[in-house]
């Protein structure tokens, strides 16, 4: 396990090296977050002062909606939200693919590539929204058992769909073909890439530490009646954590793209160490399928 984490750590550093050449890639998770906030607002405002408003938000806190109409609203919300997330992820992966192939991508290029995959992205958003609604219904059947089952199924779904976004971008297949292809790649690699990817998550968490320290010190200064210094450190900490999160998302997408290229066709991007990719895939070179 330690060796796998070490491999993930080193792959994360190499992914960060790719990001250094295209710092603008952090704009994609930023745009995704802003768009998701707009989606939430666009659903919340029309529901204001209606009987469904509180049920809609209570459903986000694992409480079962009492009105079937709320499930319809939740499904629509899930579909739109997943569409936004996958769209910007597809744009980021498109840019990562171009950089790993030796090109020089731009934000406009990534958005254009994502626009060209709108049918695939929309179809996958519907599938994801359906799964999300089913998990919510399972979760609401009973408090503890429902949440446990939903968590287990959700974790399995996340693993099975690990490679879906690069598959949608590169292979431009439908949702079921993308799911089948992603599951096949995960099964062939025995999930080793997912374990190694945890090392990248650790790298991101360590990068957030200065922000957390500043955040906590700011709260302490607030409590000590030093609002100016506390406010500055609090704000700096929040900004640092947000930036680290954006960088981490971009780094993980770059790593995902490199892992997909290696898993799908045995291709090693020049920015990555082939021996590390071999270790991430159980020390066996991937074969094209």
ROLOPA-220016 format. One line per 8 residues: number of its first residue (from 1); their letters; for each residue x, y, z of N, C-alpha, C. Coordinates in steps of 0.2 Angstrom, whole numbers, plus 5000, padded with zeros to 4 digits. Example, Ala and Ser with C-alpha at 12.3 -4.5 7.8 and 13.67 -1.06 7.14 Angstrom:
2
1 = as = 5066/4972/5039/5062/4978/5039/5066/4984/5039 ~ 5064/4989/5035/5068/4995/5036/5064/5000/5039
# end
This chain:
289
1 = xxxxxxxx = 5004/4994/5000/5000/5000/5000/5004/5006/5000 ~ 5010/5006/5004/5014/5012/5004/5017/5013/4998 ~ 5019/5008/4994/5022/5009/4987/5017/5012/4982 ~ 5011/5010/4983/5006/5012/4979/5005/5020/4980 ~ 5005/5021/4986/5004/5028/4988/5010/5033/4986 ~ 5016/5030/4986/5021/5033/4984/5021/5034/4976 ~ 5019/5029/4973/5018/5030/4966/5013/5035/4964 ~ 5007/5035/4967/5002/5040/4966/5005/5047/4968
9 = xxxxxxxx = 5009/5048/4973/5012/5054/4975/5017/5057/4969 ~ 5021/5052/4966/5025/5054/4961/5022/5056/4954 ~ 5016/5052/4953/5012/5054/4947/5009/5060/4948 ~ 5007/5062/4954/5004/5068/4955/5009/5074/4954 ~ 5015/5073/4956/5020/5078/4955/5021/5079/4948 ~ 5021/5074/4944/5022/5074/4937/5016/5078/4933 ~ 5010/5076/4936/5004/5080/4933/5004/5087/4935 ~ 5007/5089/4941/5007/5096/4943/5012/5099/4938
17 = xxxxxxxx = 5017/5095/4936/5022/5098/4931/5019/5100/4925 ~ 5014/5096/4923/5010/5097/4916/5006/5104/4917 ~ 5003/5104/4923/4999/5110/4925/5003/5116/4925 ~ 5009/5116/4927/5013/5122/4927/5014/5125/4920 ~ 5013/5121/4914/5014/5124/4908/5007/5126/4905 ~ 5002/5125/4909/4995/5127/4907/4991/5129/4913 ~ 4993/5134/4916/4990/5136/4922/4983/5138/4921 ~ 4981/5140/4915/4974/5142/4914/4969/5136/4915
25 = xxxxxxxx = 4972/5130/4915/4967/5124/4916/4963/5124/4923 ~ 4966/5128/4928/4962/5129/4934/4956/5133/4933 ~ 4955/5136/4927/4949/5140/4926/4943/5135/4925 ~ 4944/5129/4923/4939/5124/4921/4935/5122/4928 ~ 4939/5120/4933/4935/5118/4939/4932/5125/4942 ~ 4935/5131/4941/4932/5137/4944/4926/5138/4940 ~ 4926/5138/4934/4920/5139/4930/4914/5134/4931 ~ 4917/5127/4933/4912/5122/4934/4909/5124/4941
33 = xxxxxxxx = 4913/5126/4946/4910/5127/4953/4905/5133/4952 ~ 4907/5138/4948/4902/5144/4948/4896/5142/4944 ~ 4896/5138/4939/4891/5136/4935/4886/5132/4939 ~ 4889/5127/4944/4885/5123/4948/4881/5127/4953 ~ 4884/5133/4955/4881/5137/4960/4875/5141/4957 ~ 4876/5143/4950/4871/5146/4946/4865/5141/4945 ~ 4867/5135/4944/4861/5130/4943/4857/5129/4950 ~ 4861/5129/4955/4857/5128/4962/4853/5134/4963
41 = xxxxxxxx = 4855/5140/4961/4851/5146/4962/4845/5146/4957 ~ 4846/5144/4951/4841/5144/4946/4835/5139/4948 ~ 4837/5134/4952/4832/5129/4955/4829/5132/4961 ~ 4833/5135/4966/4830/5137/4972/4826/5143/4972 ~ 4827/5148/4967/4823/5154/4967/4816/5153/4965 ~ 4815/5149/4960/4808/5147/4958/4804/5144/4963 ~ 4808/5140/4967/4804/5136/4973/4803/5140/4979 ~ 4806/5146/4979/4805/5150/4985/4797/5152/4986
49 = xxxxxxxx = 4796/5151/4993/4789/5152/4995/4784/5147/4992 ~ 4786/5141/4990/4782/5135/4988/4783/5130/4993 ~ 4778/5125/4993/4779/5120/4998/4785/5115/4997 ~ 4788/5116/4991/4793/5111/4989/4800/5114/4991 ~ 4800/5120/4993/4807/5123/4994/4811/5119/4999 ~ 4808/5118/5005/4811/5115/5011/4812/5108/5009 ~ 4808/5105/5006/4809/5097/5004/4814/5096/4999 ~ 4815/5101/4995/4821/5101/4990/4828/5101/4994
57 = xxxxxxxx = 4828/5106/4998/4835/5106/5002/4835/5101/5007 ~ 4830/5099/5010/4830/5093/5015/4832/5087/5012 ~ 4831/5086/5006/4833/5080/5002/4841/5080/5001 ~ 4844/5086/5001/4851/5086/5001/4854/5084/5008 ~ 4850/5084/5013/4852/5082/5020/4850/5075/5022 ~ 4849/5071/5017/4847/5064/5018/4840/5063/5021 ~ 4835/5068/5019/4828/5067/5022/4824/5066/5015 ~ 4819/5061/5016/4815/5059/5011/4810/5064/5009
65 = xxxxxxxx = 4809/5066/5003/4804/5071/5001/4797/5068/5002 ~ 4792/5072/5004/4786/5069/5005/4781/5070/4999 ~ 4783/5074/4994/4779/5075/4988/4783/5072/4982 ~ 4779/5068/4978/4783/5065/4972/4785/5070/4967 ~ 4782/5076/4967/4785/5082/4962/4792/5084/4964 ~ 4793/5083/4971/4800/5085/4973/4805/5080/4970 ~ 4803/5074/4969/4808/5069/4965/4809/5071/4958 ~ 4804/5074/4955/4805/5076/4948/4809/5082/4948
73 = xxxxxxxx = 4809/5086/4952/4813/5092/4953/4820/5090/4954 ~ 4821/5085/4959/4828/5083/4960/4831/5080/4954 ~ 4827/5076/4951/4830/5073/4945/4832/5078/4940 ~ 4828/5083/4938/4830/5088/4934/4836/5092/4936 ~ 4837/5093/4943/4843/5096/4946/4849/5092/4945 ~ 4848/5085/4946/4854/5081/4945/4856/5081/4938 ~ 4852/5080/4934/4854/5080/4926/4857/5086/4924 ~ 4855/5092/4926/4858/5099/4924/4865/5099/4928
81 = xxxxxxxx = 4865/5098/4934/4871/5098/4938/4877/5094/4935 ~ 4875/5087/4934/4880/5083/4931/4882/5085/4924 ~ 4877/5088/4920/4879/5090/4913/4885/5096/4914 ~ 4884/5100/4919/4889/5106/4920/4895/5103/4922 ~ 4895/5098/4927/4901/5095/4929/4905/5092/4924 ~ 4902/5087/4920/4905/5083/4915/4907/5088/4909 ~ 4903/5093/4907/4905/5097/4902/4912/5100/4903 ~ 4913/5103/4909/4919/5107/4911/4925/5102/4912
89 = xxxxxxxx = 4923/5096/4914/4928/5090/4915/4931/5088/4908 ~ 4926/5088/4903/4928/5086/4897/4932/5091/4893 ~ 4931/5097/4895/4935/5103/4892/4942/5102/4895 ~ 4942/5101/4901/4949/5100/4904/4953/5094/4902 ~ 4949/5089/4901/4953/5083/4899/4955/5084/4891 ~ 4951/5087/4887/4953/5089/4880/4959/5093/4880 ~ 4960/5098/4885/4966/5101/4885/4972/5097/4887 ~ 4971/5093/4892/4976/5089/4895/4978/5084/4889
97 = xxxxxxxx = 4974/5081/4885/4976/5077/4880/4980/5080/4875 ~ 4978/5087/4873/4982/5090/4868/4989/5092/4871 ~ 4990/5094/4877/4996/5095/4880/5000/5089/4881 ~ 4997/5083/4883/5001/5077/4883/5003/5074/4876 ~ 5000/5077/4871/5002/5075/4864/5007/5080/4861 ~ 5009/5085/4865/5014/5090/4863/5011/5096/4861 ~ 5005/5097/4861/5002/5103/4859/5001/5109/4864 ~ 4998/5114/4862/4998/5120/4867/4991/5122/4867
105 = xxxxxxxx = 4987/5119/4872/4979/5120/4872/4978/5127/4875 ~ 4972/5129/4874/4969/5135/4877/4962/5134/4880 ~ 4960/5138/4884/4953/5137/4887/4948/5137/4881 ~ 4949/5141/4876/4944/5141/4871/4944/5134/4867 ~ 4950/5131/4866/4950/5125/4863/4947/5120/4867 ~ 4948/5120/4874/4944/5115/4878/4937/5115/4878 ~ 4934/5122/4878/4927/5123/4878/4924/5121/4871 ~ 4928/5122/4866/4926/5120/4859/4925/5112/4858
113 = xxxxxxxx = 4930/5109/4861/4930/5101/4861/4924/5099/4865 ~ 4923/5102/4871/4917/5100/4875/4911/5101/4871 ~ 4910/5106/4868/4904/5108/4864/4903/5103/4858 ~ 4908/5100/4856/4908/5095/4850/4905/5088/4853 ~ 4906/5088/4860/4903/5081/4863/4897/5082/4867 ~ 4893/5087/4865/4887/5089/4869/4882/5083/4869 ~ 4881/5079/4863/4876/5074/4864/4878/5068/4868 ~ 4885/5067/4868/4887/5062/4873/4887/5064/4880
121 = xxxxxxxx = 4889/5070/4881/4888/5073/4888/4881/5073/4891 ~ 4877/5076/4887/4870/5076/4889/4867/5069/4890 ~ 4869/5064/4886/4866/5057/4887/4869/5055/4894 ~ 4875/5056/4895/4878/5053/4901/4875/5057/4907 ~ 4874/5063/4907/4871/5067/4912/4864/5064/4914 ~ 4860/5062/4909/4854/5059/4910/4855/5052/4914 ~ 4860/5048/4912/4861/5042/4916/4863/5043/4923 ~ 4868/5048/4924/4870/5050/4930/4865/5053/4935
129 = xxxxxxxx = 4861/5057/4932/4855/5059/4936/4850/5054/4938 ~ 4849/5049/4934/4845/5043/4935/4848/5039/4941 ~ 4854/5038/4941/4858/5034/4946/4857/5038/4952 ~ 4859/5045/4952/4858/5049/4958/4852/5049/4961 ~ 4846/5049/4957/4839/5049/4960/4838/5042/4963 ~ 4840/5037/4960/4839/5030/4963/4843/5030/4970 ~ 4849/5032/4970/4853/5032/4976/4849/5036/4982 ~ 4846/5042/4980/4843/5046/4984/4837/5042/4987
137 = xxxxxxxx = 4833/5039/4983/4827/5035/4985/4829/5029/4989 ~ 4835/5026/4988/4837/5020/4992/4839/5023/4999 ~ 4842/5029/4999/4845/5032/5005/4839/5034/5010 ~ 4833/5036/5006/4828/5039/5010/4823/5033/5013 ~ 4824/5027/5011/4820/5021/5013/4821/5020/5021 ~ 4827/5021/5023/4828/5020/5030/4834/5024/5032 ~ 4835/5027/5038/4840/5031/5040/4847/5028/5039 ~ 4849/5023/5043/4856/5020/5043/4857/5015/5037
145 = xxxxxxxx = 4852/5010/5037/4853/5005/5032/4853/5008/5025 ~ 4848/5013/5024/4848/5016/5017/4854/5020/5015 ~ 4856/5024/5020/4862/5027/5019/4868/5023/5017 ~ 4869/5017/5021/4874/5013/5020/4874/5010/5013 ~ 4868/5007/5011/4868/5004/5005/4869/5009/4999 ~ 4866/5015/5000/4867/5020/4995/4875/5022/4994 ~ 4878/5022/5000/4885/5024/5000/4889/5019/4997 ~ 4888/5012/4998/4891/5007/4995/4890/5007/4987
153 = xxxxxxxx = 4884/5007/4985/4882/5007/4978/4885/5013/4975 ~ 4885/5019/4978/4888/5025/4975/4896/5025/4974 ~ 4899/5021/4979/4906/5020/4979/4908/5016/4973 ~ 4904/5010/4972/4905/5006/4966/4904/5009/4960 ~ 4899/5014/4960/4897/5017/4953/4903/5022/4952 ~ 4906/5025/4957/4911/5030/4956/4917/5026/4953 ~ 4919/5020/4955/4924/5016/4953/4923/5014/4946 ~ 4917/5012/4944/4915/5009/4938/4916/5015/4932
161 = xxxxxxxx = 4914/5021/4934/4914/5026/4930/4920/5030/4930 ~ 4925/5028/4932/4932/5032/4933/4934/5035/4927 ~ 4934/5031/4921/4937/5033/4915/4932/5036/4910 ~ 4926/5037/4912/4920/5039/4908/4922/5045/4904 ~ 4924/5050/4908/4925/5057/4904/4930/5057/4899 ~ 4936/5054/4900/4941/5053/4894/4938/5049/4888 ~ 4934/5044/4890/4931/5039/4885/4926/5043/4881 ~ 4922/5047/4884/4917/5052/4880/4921/5056/4876
169 = xxxxxxxx = 4927/5059/4878/4930/5064/4874/4934/5061/4868 ~ 4937/5055/4870/4942/5052/4864/4938/5047/4860 ~ 4934/5043/4863/4930/5038/4859/4923/5040/4857 ~ 4920/5045/4860/4914/5048/4858/4909/5043/4857 ~ 4908/5039/4862/4903/5034/4862/4897/5036/4866 ~ 4892/5032/4866/4886/5033/4870/4887/5031/4878 ~ 4882/5033/4882/4883/5032/4889/4884/5024/4891 ~ 4881/5020/4888/4881/5013/4890/4888/5010/4888
177 = xxxxxxxx = 4890/5012/4881/4897/5010/4879/4902/5013/4883 ~ 4901/5019/4885/4906/5022/4890/4907/5019/4896 ~ 4901/5017/4899/4901/5013/4906/4904/5006/4905 ~ 4903/5003/4900/4906/4996/4899/4913/4997/4897 ~ 4915/5002/4894/4922/5002/4892/4926/5004/4899 ~ 4923/5009/4903/4927/5011/4909/4927/5005/4914 ~ 4922/5001/4914/4922/4995/4919/4927/4990/4916 ~ 4928/4989/4910/4933/4985/4907/4940/4987/4909
185 = xxxxxxxx = 4941/4993/4908/4948/4996/4910/4949/4995/4917 ~ 4945/4997/4921/4946/4996/4928/4947/4989/4930 ~ 4943/4984/4927/4943/4977/4929/4950/4974/4926 ~ 4953/4977/4921/4959/4974/4918/4965/4977/4922 ~ 4964/4982/4925/4970/4985/4930/4969/4984/4937 ~ 4963/4980/4939/4962/4978/4945/4961/4984/4950 ~ 4960/4989/4947/4959/4995/4952/4965/4998/4955 ~ 4971/4996/4952/4977/4998/4955/4978/5006/4954
193 = xxxxxxxx = 4975/5008/4949/4976/5016/4947/4972/5020/4953 ~ 4967/5017/4955/4963/5020/4960/4966/5021/4967 ~ 4970/5016/4968/4974/5016/4975/4980/5021/4974 ~ 4983/5021/4968/4988/5025/4967/4986/5033/4967 ~ 4980/5034/4965/4977/5040/4964/4976/5043/4971 ~ 4976/5039/4976/4975/5041/4983/4981/5045/4985 ~ 4987/5044/4982/4993/5047/4984/4992/5054/4981 ~ 4989/5055/4975/4988/5062/4973/4983/5066/4977
201 = xxxxxxxx = 4978/5063/4980/4974/5066/4985/4978/5068/4991 ~ 4983/5064/4993/4987/5066/4999/4991/5072/4997 ~ 4993/5073/4991/4997/5078/4989/4993/5085/4989 ~ 4987/5084/4987/4982/5090/4987/4981/5092/4995 ~ 4980/5087/4999/4978/5089/5006/4984/5092/5009 ~ 4990/5090/5008/4996/5093/5011/4997/5100/5008 ~ 4995/5101/5002/4995/5108/4999/4990/5113/5002 ~ 4985/5110/5005/4980/5114/5009/4982/5116/5016
209 = xxxxxxxx = 4987/5113/5019/4989/5114/5026/4990/5121/5027 ~ 4994/5125/5023/4995/5132/5025/4989/5136/5025 ~ 4984/5134/5021/4977/5138/5021/4974/5136/5027 ~ 4974/5130/5029/4970/5128/5035/4973/5131/5042 ~ 4980/5132/5042/4983/5135/5047/4981/5143/5048 ~ 4981/5146/5042/4979/5153/5042/4972/5154/5044 ~ 4968/5149/5041/4961/5149/5043/4959/5149/5050 ~ 4963/5144/5054/4962/5143/5061/4965/5149/5065
217 = xxxxxxxx = 4971/5151/5063/4974/5157/5067/4969/5163/5066 ~ 4966/5164/5060/4961/5169/5059/4955/5169/5064 ~ 4953/5163/5065/4947/5162/5070/4949/5163/5077 ~ 4956/5161/5079/4958/5162/5085/4959/5170/5086 ~ 4961/5174/5082/4962/5181/5082/4956/5184/5083 ~ 4951/5182/5079/4944/5184/5080/4941/5184/5087 ~ 4943/5178/5090/4940/5177/5097/4944/5181/5102 ~ 4950/5183/5100/4955/5187/5104/4954/5194/5103
225 = xxxxxxxx = 4948/5196/5100/4946/5203/5099/4951/5207/5094 ~ 4954/5203/5089/4958/5206/5084/4955/5205/5077 ~ 4949/5209/5076/4946/5207/5070/4949/5209/5063 ~ 4953/5214/5063/4957/5215/5057/4962/5210/5055 ~ 4966/5208/5060/4971/5203/5058/4968/5197/5057 ~ 4963/5195/5061/4959/5189/5061/4956/5188/5054 ~ 4952/5194/5052/4949/5194/5045/4954/5193/5040 ~ 4960/5196/5040/4964/5195/5034/4967/5188/5034
233 = xxxxxxxx = 4969/5185/5040/4971/5178/5040/4966/5173/5038 ~ 4960/5175/5040/4954/5170/5038/4953/5171/5031 ~ 4953/5177/5028/4952/5177/5021/4957/5174/5017 ~ 4963/5175/5019/4969/5172/5015/4969/5165/5016 ~ 4967/5162/5021/4966/5155/5022/4961/5152/5017 ~ 4955/5155/5017/4950/5153/5013/4952/5153/5006 ~ 4955/5158/5004/4958/5159/4997/4963/5154/4995 ~ 4967/5152/5000/4972/5147/4999/4969/5140/4998
241 = xxxxxxxx = 4964/5139/5002/4961/5132/5002/4957/5132/4995 ~ 4954/5137/4993/4950/5137/4987/4955/5136/4981 ~ 4961/5139/4981/4965/5139/4975/4968/5132/4975 ~ 4970/5129/4981/4973/5122/4982/4968/5117/4979 ~ 4961/5118/4980/4956/5114/4978/4956/5114/4971 ~ 4956/5120/4968/4956/5121/4960/4962/5117/4957 ~ 4968/5118/4960/4974/5115/4957/4973/5108/4958 ~ 4971/5105/4964/4970/5098/4965/4966/5095/4960
249 = xxxxxxxx = 4960/5098/4958/4955/5096/4953/4958/5095/4946 ~ 4962/5100/4944/4965/5100/4938/4971/5095/4938 ~ 4975/5094/4943/4980/5089/4943/4977/5082/4943 ~ 4972/5081/4946/4969/5074/4946/4966/5073/4939 ~ 4963/5078/4935/4961/5077/4929/4966/5075/4924 ~ 4972/5079/4925/4978/5077/4921/4980/5070/4922 ~ 4981/5068/4928/4983/5061/4930/4978/5056/4927 ~ 4971/5058/4927/4966/5053/4924/4967/5052/4917
257 = xxxxxxxx = 4969/5058/4914/4970/5058/4906/4976/5053/4905 ~ 4981/5054/4908/4987/5050/4907/4986/5043/4909 ~ 4982/5041/4914/4981/5034/4916/4976/5031/4910 ~ 4972/5035/4908/4967/5033/4902/4971/5031/4896 ~ 4976/5035/4894/4980/5034/4888/4984/5028/4889 ~ 4987/5027/4895/4991/5021/4896/4986/5014/4897 ~ 4981/5015/4900/4976/5009/4901/4973/5007/4894 ~ 4971/5012/4890/4967/5011/4884/4972/5008/4878
265 = xxxxxxxx = 4978/5011/4878/4982/5009/4872/4989/5008/4874 ~ 4991/5008/4880/4998/5007/4882/5003/5013/4880 ~ 5000/5019/4879/5004/5025/4877/5006/5028/4883 ~ 5012/5030/4884/5015/5034/4889/5017/5041/4887 ~ 5013/5046/4890/5014/5053/4888/5021/5054/4890 ~ 5025/5059/4886/5032/5060/4887/5033/5064/4894 ~ 5028/5067/4896/5028/5070/4903/5028/5066/4909 ~ 5027/5059/4908/5026/5054/4913/5032/5049/4913
273 = xxxxxxxx = 5033/5046/4918/5038/5041/4919/5034/5034/4918 ~ 5036/5030/4912/5033/5024/4911/5033/5019/4916 ~ 5039/5019/4920/5039/5014/4926/5034/5016/4931 ~ 5032/5022/4932/5027/5024/4937/5020/5021/4935 ~ 5019/5022/4928/5012/5020/4925/5012/5013/4926 ~ 5017/5009/4925/5017/5002/4925/5016/5000/4932 ~ 5019/5003/4937/5017/5002/4944/5010/5003/4946 ~ 5007/5009/4943/5000/5010/4944/4995/5005/4942
281 = xxxxxxxx = 4998/5001/4937/4994/4996/4933/4996/4989/4935 ~ 4998/4988/4941/5000/4982/4943/5007/4979/4940 ~ 5011/4984/4938/5018/4982/4935/5017/4979/4928 ~ 5012/4979/4925/5011/4976/4919/5009/4981/4914 ~ 5012/4982/4908/5010/4987/4903/5003/4985/4900 ~ 4999/4990/4900/4992/4990/4897/4993/4988/4890 ~ 4988/4984/4888/4987/4982/4881/4981/4985/4878 ~ 4981/4988/4872/4975/4991/4869/4970/4985/4868
289 = x = 4964/4987/4869/4958/4983/4868/4953/4986/4864
# end
